[in-house]
């Protein structure tokens, strides 16, 4: 599934208060991030950090929940997930170029 199809599908299942969308979704994202962190902590505590296939599945569910929230936030801002990905790649390219330019300054 491509990211645009994902976002369109997710919108069909969106069940949050649209008038409070960004606020509701940010809180939901925080909750899901906490769930993800809790699962990782339990893996570290119980399995010495060894991640089983069952752990990966559970972590994937949490990552999917976070993607759901991010996708809906983007849609509420009239942005596609494709837009978000392009902006993020551009930001990373700019940051990398800045690092490379700073490294080159010290060469003589």
Residue pairs with C-beta under 8 A, 6 or more apart in sequence:
1 9
3 80
3 81
3 82
3 85
4 80
4 81
4 82
6 67
6 71
6 81
7 71
7 74
7 75
7 80
7 81
10 68
10 71
10 72
10 75
11 71
11 72
11 75
14 72
14 75
16 24
16 25
16 28
16 72
17 24
18 76
21 72
21 73
21 76
22 73
22 76
22 77
25 69
25 72
25 73
25 76
26 69
26 73
28 65
28 69
29 66
29 69
29 70
29 73
32 62
32 65
32 66
32 69
33 66
35 62
35 65
36 59
36 62
36 63
36 66
39 55
39 58
39 59
39 62
40 59
43 49
43 50
43 51
43 55
47 55
51 59
70 81
70 84
71 81
74 80
74 81
74 83
74 84
